[in-house]
Amino acid sequence: MSSGGFLVVLIVLGALWFFLLMPIRRQQRNRAESHTAMQDSLEVGDEIITAGGLHATVRELGDEQLKVEIAPGVVATLDRRAVAAVATEVEVESDPGPGDEPS
């Protein structure tokens, strides 16, 4: 391969890296920052979902751990990094069916 062909290959690989991999890394960084911000903004009483899929209510907050109630009267200690999401209620509007008439 000539030095000119090698240079073209290097330029194409550099362009691919810049246009394909850089946005993916930026998305990952933004996602990690927003996840950390969510974990830092937890408050007592928040309903959370753990990384293992448990739904719980925050009862006490610590720097690295929190106490969560996973059932009435059952309190467990959870590492703060294991919080996957804060549970939010979703309002679902039911569409009237074909036989339902508005009143």
N, C-alpha and C positions, 0 to 999 in steps of 0.2 A: 504494500500500500504506500502510496506516495505521501509526502509530508502535507500536501494540500488536502488530500482525502482524509488524513488523520485529523487535521484541524477542523474539517467539516463535521466529522463524527463527534469531536469534543464539543463543538458549538451546539450541535443538536442535543447531546446529552445534558449540557448545561441548561439549555432552554427547557427541556423536559423537567429537569429538577426544579427549576425556578417556577414554572407555570403549573406543575402538578403536585409536587411534594410540599412546597412552601405553604400553599393554602390549607392543605390537610393538617400540617403542623400548627398553623395558626388557629384552626378550628379546635384542635385538641387542647391547645393552651387556653383558649377562651372558655371551653367547656369545663376544664379543670378549675379555672378561676371562679366561675359562677357556682360550681359545686361547693368549693371551699367557702365562698361567701354565704351560701345557703346554710352550710353547717355552722358557720359562725353566728348566724342570725337566729338560731333556735332560741325559743323562749319556753318557760314552764307552761304547760297546758297545750303545747303544739302536738298535733297528731302526726306521727311520722311513719315512714315505711323503711324498714332496715334493709341492708343489702341481702339478707336472707329471706326477705319477703314478709317478715312479721310486721303487723300493724300494732303500734304502741302509742302511749301518751307520755310526754316528757313530764317527769315529776321533780327532778333536781338536775341542775347544770353544774358541771365541773369544767376545768380547763381541758382535760383529755378524755373524761368519761362523763356519762350521764346516767341517771337512774330513770328507767322507763317502766311504766305499768303496762304489762302485756295481757293481763286479765284482772278482773276486780280483786284487789288485795294482793296481787302477785307483782312484785317490783324486782326488776333485774338491772344489773349494771351493764352498760353498753359502751363500747369505745365510740367516741364521737365520729371517727372516720367510717363507722359502719352504717351511718345514716345515709340512706340512698335518696330519700325525698321527703318533703313535707306533704302530707296528704291534704288534698283540697276536695271539697265537695263539688260535684258537678251537677248542675241543675239540668234535668232532662224534661223537655216539653213533649208531651205526647201529642202526636198528630191525630186529628179525628179520622176514624176509619171510614170506609165507604158507606156504611149503614148509619153512622153517627151524624146527626144534624146539630148544628150549633143552636143553643137555646136562646 
